[in-house]
Amino acid sequence: MNNKVVLMDRKKLLEIFQYLNERLKENKVQLEITIYGGSVMTMVYDNRPATRDIDCILNGLNDKILNRILEMTRFAFNLTGNWINEDIKEPLKYLLKEDKETYRVYSNLKILKPKAEQMLAMKILASRVEPSKDFVDAFMLCKELNIRTKENLLETISNYIPKSLLGERQQSFIKYLAKDLGYDWE
């Protein structure tokens, strides 16, 4: 088993999705995948050079066929066994709502992603320390969404996650974020 981490840049991710689509087409099945985290930041916002895995939720076909196609993809691109990561299901339980939009459509594969506002709320909720990229991602998303005030940020977050989940870690994260953005949100 290959344990070496293979980073996937934007080009490689798109090649992987094209390959997946071809295997789906051969099997005459449709798949809908919602991508999150690093794959969104790498492919959509071009905010990072690469990601280690594809945080996602897969919908739409029988597990036996899907597992075979995912294994073929892993082999073809020399990926690690955990290149598809559905652990995102846990934090999604805390969302008040999901705002997904279509990112790309192939003949047999549809890729969805959360809107930038939801991604920002999820990054704030996670508030992981380095080497996680939550801080860099949140910074970029605030810039993208033109968020300049604490009120605006909290309003955006509260559309997706209950304020009761904003503990000490998230509050510190927001204060550091404000400082890096050049604001005083005490």
Steps between C-alpha positions, in 0.01 A plus 500: 500500500628846407536713814683791337284812493427615146401863478232588249523840334220658297611333176525155661162539672337583166674199339371278780143625456523450122626144558220435751247623247635262234475201737147605599403528134638149430283368783197704386459663842467856624679644802456825686791607718507799734855615568613693807816629664834489325363371171272804472777738605738339245261466204257787536689779676851393393597592857736208561741316281357156586298282735569157655149363464157580364262587782164406356159342519416250227139448388339297235609146436546159644795454736643199319536680167615822666764323709635326191518831308666679793755218532577520127547877534726458803714252306512707178618815683715320762296653785495398865220284638336802666498730196120523524408632842137494612583609857339832411166334586567564870535883492215522247267376776542839672395709200166676515478477121711418196535738207644298216557608144613315190872525436540273195285256302633210296289244314471264801647706783365814663726690742339728757666730751380711791463872441786716632293615800445141613868415445595795721261391775642147486858632519411712805325204665805278444752768611782246488858606564785468252586297301129519420424764240178621669647840584642567152174379344282712731717805428459449124125437530454821705680691225294325230174580682610855588443443872631801691314501830459255783122540469512408132714193576279386789187549289651289221605228745163492681322424172676163505600409854333567837672774702509254791781319313725809502719414796828643621700341217277649230496843670880507517515391138268787400710755696822384331322503166389860556853601593641345182229667293595832660190545717439531873208272587539485878 
